[in-house]
């Protein structure tokens, strides 16, 4: 009888030990960038307007990690949550930085598009401040990815502000979960990056030093 109790106790101890050493499940990882957006006719000759630098994308603290956020706006629009089983493959700001550089390069309006680490003089610098990129639920099964950003263009010499514009886009999610939110976020980022590239390409310094562009 004692032997049976001892055997049972050992079995429980082994089971508990196995549970303690079992690693937690690995969350699904998603990328925010899905290919280079087509924002210009690739057959057209490029317009060499100088070198354009893209500064690191700045984001609020709650958007600096890899968490995929969502809000139940129909319940409390101020409350922020994150999916526990899904994450971004890299920080949001870094992936958005890539999307912006890709779109600007694809526009073929610049001799070169460079990042902050490239030690090359640039005529202009694009500075993106991300304000929001989250999946907003308007109902238990209805949601959309919301992106808001403010973009500032400065000259490359003294950092003088040439132009600034606010962007805001919304894209419905196909499913009310992390995968649906990611799908919508990737679409809204493509829309934003393409619109940013068109806007920056439309800016033209005037003789007075004031930059003009097409009306948003």
N, C-alpha and C positions, 0 to 999 in steps of 0.2 A: 504493500500500500504506500509505504514511504517512497519506494522507488518510483511508483507511478506519479506521485506528487512531484518528485524531483524532476522527472522527465518532462512533465507538463510545465513546470516552472522554467526549465531550460528552454523549452520551445517558445514560451512567451517572451523570454529575454532575448532570444535570437530574433524573433519577429520584431520586437521593439527596436532592437539594434539596427535591423535592416531598414526600418522606416526612418530612423534617425539619420542614416547615411544616404538615403535615396535623394538625389538632387532634385530640386524643384523643376517643373516642366519649363522648357525654353519657350519664351513668348515668340509669336510670329513677328517677323521683321519685314517692314515695307519701306520702299524707296519713294521719295517724293517726286523725283524727276523721271520722266518716261520718254526719252528721246529728245532730240532737238526740235523745237517748234519751227514750222515753216512760216516765216513772217515776211519773206520777200521772194521775188522771182529769182531763182538761182541761175537762170540763164542770162539775167541782166548783168551788165558790167558793174563791178563794185565802184562805189564812190569813195575815193580816198580822202576822208575828212580829218585825218590825223589819228592819234592814238587816244583811246578811251579807257580810263581806269575804272574798275568797279571796286568800291570800298567794301569791307566786310559788312554783311547785313547785320543790323542791330535789331534786337528783339527784347521784349520785357522778360523779366526773370522766369515767368511761368511758361515761356515758350523757348527757353534756352536748352532744355533737355531733349530726351528722345521719346517722351510720353506722347501718346495720341490722345488729345483732349476732346471732350464733348461737353455740351451744356443741355440740360433739360429746360429749355426756355419756357415751356408750357407750365413748368412747376416753379422754377426759380432761375431767372436769367442770369443772376449774379453768381450762382454756384457753379464751380468748375470741377469736372471729374476727368479721370483718365482710365483708359482700358487697362485691365490687369493682365490680359493674355496677348496683347499686341503692342509693339513699339515701332518707332521709326528706326531705320538702319543707321542713321547718323543724326546729329542735332539738326533741328528744323532750319536754323539760320544758315548752316553750311550747305544744305541741299538747295535752299532757295537761292543762295549765292551762285551755285552752279547753274540753276535754271536761268537766272538773269544774264549771266555771262554767255550762256549758250544762245539765248535769244538775241542779244546784241551782236554777237558774232555772226549769227545766221542772217541778220538784216543786211550784211554786206555793205554797210554805209561807212565803215571805219577801216583805216589801214590796219589796225590791230585793236583787239580788246584784251586788256591785261588785268590781272588781279593785284591785290595789295603787296604781294611778295615779289613782284617783278620790278627790278631796278631800272625802269625805263621812264623817261619824261613823258608825261601825258598832257594833252591839250585840255581835256575835261575829266571830271570825276563824277561818277554816279553813286549816290549814297541812298541806300534803301533802309528805311526804318519800318520793320514789320510791327503792326499794331494788333493784329488778330489773325489767327488761322486755326479754326476750331469747327467741329461738327455741331451744329445747332439743331436740336430736336424741337419741332413745333407741335409734335404729337408723339405718342408711343411708337409709331411706325413711320413717321415722316420726318426727314432731316435733310440738311444741306450743309455743305462746306462753305464757310464764310472767310474771306480774306480781306484784310484792310491793311493798307500801307501808305506811307508818305515818302515820296521820292524827291530828292534834292540834287540838282546838278550844279557843280562848282567849277571854276576854272582851275587849270592845273598849276598855275603859278602861285597865286596868293590865296587860293581857297575862297574867292569871292563868289557869293551865291548868284547864279545866273537865272535859275528857274526852279520852281517847286510845284508839285501837284499831288493831290490825294487820290488814291485808287481804292475802290471797294467793289468786290464781286461776290456773287453767290451762285453755287452750283448744287442742284438737287442730288442727293445720294440715292443710288439704286436699291440699296438694302439698309435696314436700320441697325447696322452693326459696324465694327471696326473696318471690315473689308469695304463696305459701302462708303464709309467716311473717307477712307484712303482714296478710293476711286474718284470721288468728288473733289477731294483736295488736289489730286494730281491734275484734274481738268481745270480747276480754278487757278492753279499756279501757272499752267500753260497760257491761259487767257490773260492773266496779269503780266507775265513776262513778255508776251507778244505785244500787248498794248503799251507797255513801258518802252520797248524797243522802237515802236512807231513814233511815240511821243518824243523820245530823245533824238531820233533821226530828224524830226521836224523842227528842232530848235536851231536857230541861226543867229549868231551874234551880229548886232547892228553896229554901225560905225560909232554910235554913242556909248557902246559897251553894254547896252541893255539887250537881253536875249528875248527873242519873240518866238512863239511857236503856234501851232494850230490850236484852236479852241478845243478843249477836251470833249 
